[in-house]
Amino acid sequence: MSLLTRLGWERYLVADAGSPYGAPRRARPDWRRIVVAGHSQGAGHALFLARRLPVARAVMLSGPRDRTANRTPASWLRGPGTTPTGALFALRNQQEGMLCDGCDAAWDAAGVTNRTITSGCSLLLCTPLQQHNATAVDSALRRDRDRRPVLTPVWSAMLDAPRATAASRRAARGERRVRR
């Protein structure tokens, strides 16, 4: 039994006699079942894949900011992509400064409408780099009283939930629901 079989990853493969992968059983990735995600430059990689392959969804955390020398979005961001724009999700921190100053323009060019803007990081005084990392890097994440990242519902909605929930929108704004 292969490692991929033991891990249950075969559900992300489709049989393909011409595939160079998976000898002796030939298979290729079933991109329609795979979610791609990335932070910063990795967000650009996730979107790049989604533009060329029919992925289940693409999640961009604090990126991409790919642009030309005259600060317009890179040409690869424009035009129709393979993945529907409704399956593209983006999250950034409003205080990232130059680390994500081209993100909104890149998302506009790619047709990304599922966006969440958050604020804050794990420290009292946050630098732009810490704000940039506060969407994905453990050491910079804001946490609740139980030490859980406050962005957990946002990430869940972006990665696998069919729609953003009221809880994910509150978490993105840094709000907590008070039960009476």
Legacy VTK file of the C-alpha trace (Angstrom):
# vtk DataFile Version 3.0
C-alpha trace
ASCII
DATASET POLYDATA
POINTS 180 float
0.000 0.000 0.000
1.444 3.353 -0.995
1.822 6.273 1.382
-0.731 8.286 -0.620
-3.251 5.474 -0.226
-2.654 5.243 3.527
-3.139 9.004 3.862
-6.331 8.935 1.805
-4.896 11.172 -0.896
-6.091 8.943 -3.715
-9.410 10.810 -3.625
-7.475 13.744 -5.119
-6.292 11.697 -8.102
-7.946 10.612 -11.325
-6.835 7.713 -13.484
-4.821 8.804 -16.499
-2.922 6.242 -18.563
-0.746 9.000 -20.018
0.277 10.439 -16.656
3.956 10.203 -15.699
2.942 9.965 -12.013
2.007 7.077 -9.807
3.643 4.067 -11.450
2.483 1.343 -11.687
-1.017 2.921 -11.416
-1.046 6.019 -13.603
-2.918 9.008 -12.167
-2.844 12.782 -12.146
-4.147 15.361 -9.653
-7.896 16.014 -9.796
-7.535 19.782 -9.498
-11.298 20.267 -9.159
-11.054 18.667 -5.696
-7.931 20.520 -4.524
-7.822 23.822 -2.622
-4.641 25.833 -3.134
-3.568 28.479 -0.626
-0.589 30.686 0.037
0.695 33.604 2.091
2.538 36.617 0.659
4.396 35.430 -2.458
2.685 32.073 -1.990
-0.644 33.859 -2.476
0.542 34.702 -5.973
1.393 31.046 -6.539
-2.107 29.994 -5.429
-3.737 32.521 -7.753
-1.405 31.602 -10.613
-2.454 27.945 -10.297
-6.131 28.947 -10.116
-5.805 31.016 -13.281
-4.472 27.997 -15.185
-6.086 24.983 -13.502
-9.697 24.360 -12.425
-9.016 24.182 -8.659
-11.797 23.798 -6.080
-10.829 27.178 -4.664
-7.814 29.413 -4.167
-7.036 31.238 -0.920
-4.725 34.246 -0.926
-3.390 35.495 2.405
-1.722 38.928 2.246
-0.982 38.756 -1.451
-0.330 38.803 -4.307
0.943 42.236 -5.188
2.346 41.322 -8.599
2.615 44.436 -10.727
4.580 46.135 -13.447
7.245 48.823 -13.029
4.555 51.506 -13.382
2.604 49.905 -10.494
-0.259 48.433 -12.540
-1.320 44.824 -11.954
0.735 42.235 -13.815
-0.766 41.102 -17.117
-1.175 37.487 -15.975
-3.792 38.675 -13.453
-6.150 39.995 -16.147
-8.611 38.165 -18.353
-10.554 34.986 -17.818
-9.071 32.268 -15.664
-9.855 28.565 -15.439
-11.204 28.671 -11.869
-14.446 30.662 -11.436
-13.937 33.968 -9.599
-16.477 32.858 -6.986
-13.923 30.252 -5.859
-11.198 32.860 -5.214
-10.836 34.093 -1.623
-8.520 36.751 -0.210
-7.553 38.023 3.238
-5.273 40.878 4.186
-4.535 43.084 7.162
-5.441 46.740 6.719
-2.129 47.889 8.227
0.321 45.894 6.102
1.621 48.997 4.351
3.885 48.416 1.375
3.876 44.643 1.945
0.385 44.412 0.457
-0.071 47.818 -1.170
-0.797 46.235 -4.543
-3.060 43.462 -3.241
-6.404 45.191 -3.843
-5.428 46.146 -7.409
-4.280 42.568 -8.089
-7.529 41.173 -6.680
-9.526 43.644 -8.813
-7.631 42.588 -11.946
-8.244 38.894 -11.202
-11.925 39.419 -10.359
-11.611 38.422 -6.690
-14.762 39.514 -4.850
-14.577 37.269 -1.755
-12.365 39.512 0.380
-11.837 39.964 4.092
-9.863 42.801 5.637
-8.705 42.365 9.226
-6.557 44.384 11.624
-4.138 43.861 14.467
-1.479 41.316 15.363
-0.280 39.499 18.473
1.718 42.437 19.850
0.738 45.752 21.404
2.742 47.693 18.803
2.825 45.989 15.421
5.206 46.735 12.567
3.945 46.409 8.968
5.782 43.059 8.711
3.986 41.751 11.812
0.677 43.013 10.380
1.505 41.225 7.110
2.234 37.998 8.979
-0.887 38.324 11.173
-2.996 36.605 8.497
-1.032 33.342 8.547
2.118 33.153 10.718
1.638 31.616 14.183
3.823 34.084 16.082
1.878 37.100 14.742
-1.701 35.798 15.033
-4.203 37.478 17.324
-5.716 34.946 19.715
-8.827 34.757 21.858
-8.910 34.092 25.614
-8.559 30.362 24.941
-5.437 30.985 22.800
-7.237 30.050 19.550
-6.473 32.234 16.525
-9.340 34.699 16.062
-9.113 34.173 12.288
-10.031 30.464 12.527
-13.640 31.001 11.347
-12.402 33.204 8.488
-9.881 30.575 7.367
-12.558 27.861 7.624
-14.956 29.869 5.481
-12.271 30.516 2.889
-10.893 26.982 2.802
-13.952 24.780 2.951
-17.215 26.414 3.969
-19.749 27.196 1.250
-20.154 30.786 2.447
-18.753 33.241 4.937
-20.608 33.106 8.235
-21.575 35.950 10.538
-18.964 34.597 12.984
-16.207 34.819 10.367
-17.144 38.418 9.536
-17.129 39.348 13.261
-13.771 37.615 13.769
-12.289 39.521 10.845
-13.384 42.780 12.453
-11.891 41.661 15.768
-15.316 41.449 17.415
-16.615 38.774 19.739
-20.237 37.771 20.111
-21.470 38.140 23.653
-24.023 35.513 24.656
-26.684 36.624 27.120
LINES 1 181
180 0 1 2 3 4 5 6 7 8 9 10 11 12 13 14 15 16 17 18 19 20 21 22 23 24 25 26 27 28 29 30 31 32 33 34 35 36 37 38 39 40 41 42 43 44 45 46 47 48 49 50 51 52 53 54 55 56 57 58 59 60 61 62 63 64 65 66 67 68 69 70 71 72 73 74 75 76 77 78 79 80 81 82 83 84 85 86 87 88 89 90 91 92 93 94 95 96 97 98 99 100 101 102 103 104 105 106 107 108 109 110 111 112 113 114 115 116 117 118 119 120 121 122 123 124 125 126 127 128 129 130 131 132 133 134 135 136 137 138 139 140 141 142 143 144 145 146 147 148 149 150 151 152 153 154 155 156 157 158 159 160 161 162 163 164 165 166 167 168 169 170 171 172 173 174 175 176 177 178 179
